[in-house]
Amino acid sequence: QGGARYNWIECSFVGLANFVDSLAVIREYVYGDRAREPAGENIAERIGALLDILGSDFAEKEDLRREFINRVPSYGNDEPCVDELAVRITDFIAQECSKHDVVLGGGFKPGFFCWVMHERLGSQTGATPDGRRAGTPFADGAGPAQGRERKGPTAAVKSITCWDHTPMLGGLVLNLKFSREALASDESRAKLADLIRTYIQLGGFEVQVNVVDRQTLVAAQAEPERYRDLVVRVAGYTDYFTGLSRAMQDEIIARTQFEA
């Protein structure tokens, strides 16, 4: 009967936070004040040295990898110097997708939903300048990379809403993970509701909340038969934890767990 009323193609961009954090590292260590490492007299030499380090997956450079992670501000902490990179990247993506059409009309619609693809694509990708090792998952959805949000969930919400979600009809999600103790009281649950309302009022597209302790997830890995009903939010959808691949389980465990 003429097919769908709306026909459009989702362009899903996986690893936004890794891209942002990588550019922040390159800006400081290749072009900026910390350009002494990787070693090099000029920009070309420093870029070459960085490529060698990434090609070796930070072999014998663990101290430098930790420096990239801990000394350079990361996306998800309400740091304007990093968040402005996210604005530039997402604006560019939206503008480029808007230039193209498809045969059925409707065009290309960008988004940052990744389902389980952040693990699958990460497994095929080498090390990145943000300190991510080769073969490990990219950041899930459009939120911060695993373990990088150091200033609490409110800062994460402010970072992810610093750029315009409106063109991202392909979808995006911010994942938040809390311990059970963190949400044990009526007051704390009311604060979580306020946080979610704030995210939406700031223009947020979707937020997913996991309330599960790390110890429970680790136990479910060890004894899956006891945790068949354990459900977790992954990256735009919900799944049984014990049915996920080991790599996806590790990725969920690695996410920042807010305790208060």
KACOR-V883097 format. One record per backbone hydrogen bond with DSSP energy under -0.5 kcal/mol. CO is the residue of the C=O (numbers start at 1). NH is the residue of the N-H. If there is no record, write none. Layout:
# KACOR-V883097
co: (CO,CO)
nh: (NH,NH)
This chain:
# KACOR-V883097
co: (5,6,9,9,10,11,11,12,15,16,17,18,19,20,21,22,23,24,25,26,26,27,28,32,34,42,43,44,45,46,47,48,49,50,51,52,53,54,54,58,61,62,63,64,65,66,67,67,68,74,78,79,79,80,82,82,83,84,85,86,87,88,89,90,91,92,93,94,95,96,97,97,100,102,107,108,109,110,110,111,114,116,116,117,118,118,119,121,122,122,125,128,132,133,140,141,145,148,152,153,154,155,155,156,157,159,165,167,168,171,171,173,173,173,174,176,177,178,179,180,181,185,186,187,188,189,190,191,192,193,194,195,196,197,198,199,200,206,208,210,210,213,214,215,216,217,218,219,221,223,224,227,229,230,232,232,235,235,237,239,240,240,241,245,246,247,248,249,250,251,252,256,258)
nh: (7,8,11,109,12,13,111,14,19,20,21,22,23,24,25,26,27,28,29,30,31,32,34,35,37,46,47,48,49,50,51,52,53,54,55,56,58,57,127,61,65,66,67,68,69,70,71,72,72,77,80,82,83,84,85,86,87,88,89,90,91,92,93,94,95,96,97,98,99,99,100,108,108,105,9,110,11,170,171,13,117,119,120,121,122,138,123,124,125,135,135,131,128,136,143,16,148,150,156,157,158,78,159,160,161,162,168,169,171,112,113,142,143,175,208,210,258,212,183,183,184,189,190,191,192,193,194,195,196,197,198,199,200,201,202,204,203,174,176,178,212,217,218,219,220,221,222,223,224,226,227,230,231,241,234,239,114,115,234,232,243,244,244,249,250,251,252,253,254,255,255,258,179)
